[in-house]
Every structure is written in C-alpha cells, then in structure tokens.
Amino acid sequence: MDKYKCDIKGLILVFKDFRDLVFEDLPQYGEFCLLELKDGRLTAGAWYPDDEKQGEKLSGYFLRGLADKVLSDDVARWHRLNCYDLSKCMEEDDTEIINLKADKDKGYSVEVKDFKSWRDGEFPKSEQYCLLILMDGSLSGGRWERWRIDDNDGHFEHSSGGFNISKEKVWAWTALGDDEFFLAEEENENERLKEEELNKNPTTDSTLFKYGTDISVYYEKALEKLKKDYPWATLTQMKKKTVWEITPKCGKYVFGQVEDIYDGRKIVHEWKDGSTAEEFIDFLYKYAEDKVANSDPEKKFKYGREIKPYLEKAYENVKKQYHWLDKDMIKKDQYCYYSIMQLDGDWEFVSIYGNGSFSECECGSAEEFIEKVENDYRQIALQANKVAAVYEVPFGHVEIHGWNLERYAVSRMRTGDYKVNVTAGDRVAGGSGEFFITPDCFEAASYDEFLDRYLKIVPGESFGLTKKDLLKDEELKSFFGY
C-alpha cells in the first residue's frame, strides 16, 4: 500500500525561494541544493567552496557524486532542499501543488512536475539525474545507476561522500536537466541499439570464413598443425587462454574475444591481424603455442599420475631447512590438499579446498608443481613455529620505491630459527612480507659475512635497510646471537 495519498502523476512542486549564488548569500558547507544553471537547466548538488578565496571571484562547486561536480561559474541560482518535509501535504488525496519557500517569497519560482514511481514500473534512464521525494517526506537528488542493461535494478548515487540512495527509500522521482554524463550514456545506448539492429542479420566474408561460422572447425585445423610440433596437443590446452569466438559486430561476423562488463554489456575485441581463414588458423596456432608447449605430459607427470611422489619430494626439500616441519602440521592445514584429476580430458594438478571445490594448478612441469607445494609447506612451517622473541629494528624515514617503511621486525622462533617481517605502504595502500632466514646464514664465520648472506634473502634495495644500516645496530647483532 502506498505511503501517501496524493496523486504522484499530478503533483507539482513550486520552488519559490531561489537565491543568487553570491558571497553574501551562500549555502552552508555541504548543504544539498536544487540548482538552476545559467543555461536554464535544473540539477542538484552539495555545496563545497574552494579552500582559498580567489580574490573577489566566487569559487567552489556543487558535488553530485563521485567525480561529478558542477562549478560555481555555471550556476545562476540555488534553492535549499534539506529544510522541507512534505509528509503532511502528501497525506491529503487532493494535494496537487506544494509551494516551497524557506522564509519569504523572493519573487522567482520554478515548477517541477512529471513525478513517477518505480513501484509503477517507471524508472529513470541510466545516468539520469533526478529530484527525489523520499519516503520520509524529505527532498534529495541523485543519479540513477542501473546495474544491468536488461533490468531496472539499481540505486541513486547521491552527492555527499558518494553515498547511494536505494530505490526503496524513494517515493517519487522526476528527471532534472540533461548533463554530459547522461548524454554520453544516451549516445552509448543508441549505439548499442543500432549495433543490435545491425547484428540481427550479419553478413559473412567468404574469404575470412572459408570454413563456415563454427569456431570449432578453426580450432581443429589449428590443432592439426600444433600436433605436428607438439604431439600431445589438445583443444583443452589450446583454450586455457581466453578463447576466440565467431560473433557479430557492426553487422558482420568477425573472429573476436567477447568481454562481459559489469552492467551486462559485451565488448567484442576483434581479430584484425589478417583477412583470410588460413591466416586466422596460423594465428590460433601461435596464440595457443606457449600453453601447449608447457603441457607436455612426459615432463608434467614424470613421477607418475599419483600425487604422493610429488608431495613427498616437496616435503623432503622443505624439511632440509625448515627442520621442525612434520607431516602432522601439513595434515592439520585444511587448505593444503592436492590431487591429479582429469579435466576436460586432460590430466592436471589441482588444489582442493576445504569446501570441496578445486582449481587447476597451471604448472607445466613436475618441478614447477613441486615448487608450488614447497611454498605452501614453508608457510605451514612458519605458522606452526611459535615466536619466542621479537626485535623491532629502529629506523628513521625510509622510502622504498615510493612506499614508506613502516615496520621491520626480526623474530626468534621457538626452535631458535629466525624470520623477518617487513611492512611498507603509502597513503592509500600497503603490504607486508615474511622471510625465513635459512640456517646456512648462521654458518658464516663473522657477523659481516652473515649479513651478506642475510641480505640475499631480505635485500636492502627492496626492503629499505642496507648492510650499512644493519651493521651499526648492536642490539640486532646480539639478537642474532653474534
């Protein structure tokens, strides 16, 4: 049941308190306003003056959304919106006109009408900026952001801090003036509709599509060529990279890769490196060659198609330096399961997750897969070895390729082994890394030689502190046992 009784379609709002945008009479900082632009269009936004006064010139902008603003130079008049509550007026079924003014009639008024409701199946066009009457009776504005082109789900992007207004909070909306964002979206939509119309009956280039419009035929012919050089080649290996399709574009069939974008539209990246079917087949050969060459089953499964020998070799290799690692630690790790499975006819190494799902390990050789497993086993070992003591290395301002060093901590673990944690970041991003100091570093005859070995693991040019920085830290030297 509708919240209010008055007729949406017949409702007219009369704004009677428009003010000139002048120094003597400005909105409050961040105040959301209805705006009349100098070209007569209506829009809305939140007022933000420039931090520094530009002499006698008024300078600022009204924010409508993320990277979406109206400069003060383009605004003729403004009208407050935040101070109104239309609830009582809209509860009367005979309400047709609502006059809006803050204190006294300034003598200049604008009518806003043609309100609609999404509950009646009426939605704004994508990117259309609208005046909104909210369910609580207040007024606001926002740009309609449709999530997909084939439905009307979405929200209104509001000006303040990029906040959104869900459609469920909106009682009625009406479109305000067209702007560059809406017009660009309209142009895109027109192009899309034109493209759809053209693609209803696409033409076919007989030279380019000599073997018809079934892409599998071209893949099969490219596979025949691949098998001459790589006898193990399969279609599955060829399609590990983004597949090619035969798809309509601009009214004709093309070879292309189709990309789905967030709003439901598709972008076709057309192949343009040739003009004949044979040239495309040769291209498919070269496009897939690296994946096929890296899939030789003799190299990949040199220890057989049982997973155990590969895991044993990885365990033995890691155990040499991470001496405390045992198989019980690995069994307790619920994320560290591997297998060899047949996927689309090809045997592959796979990672199996706790929820039963799995993903292919794109490893072209047994050694590559074993190295992947070793990396996981090293992490399991480090997590299982409790920290006994930590030394936070002191430092001043240290910049690493544009990032600032934030933490450089050396940990001595329960077993007497050491690891280092380095954290760095900038104003918006950051990252950290953990490095095991291998036992061979401690076989050095002197602290000086130890640091040479240590810095191959945690290099100064990459992580901020050089040999010169570390040599002068006597506490660090003592912490390492020298």
PyMOL commands that set and color helices and strands:
alter all, ss='L'
color gray80, all
select helices_A, chain A and resi 72-74+87-90+118-120+160-162+167-169+180-198+215-229+235-238+277-293+297-300+308-319+327-332+366-384+439-443+447-457+460-463+467-471+474-479
alter helices_A, ss='H'
color red, helices_A
select strands_A, chain A and resi 12-15+19-20+32-37+42-49+60-65+68-71+75-80+97-100+110-112+129-134+139-146+154-157+164-166+170-175+245-249+252-260+266-270+337-343+346-352+358-360+387-392+399-400+403-413+418-425+430-437
alter strands_A, ss='S'
color yellow, strands_A
deselect
rebuild
show_as cartoon
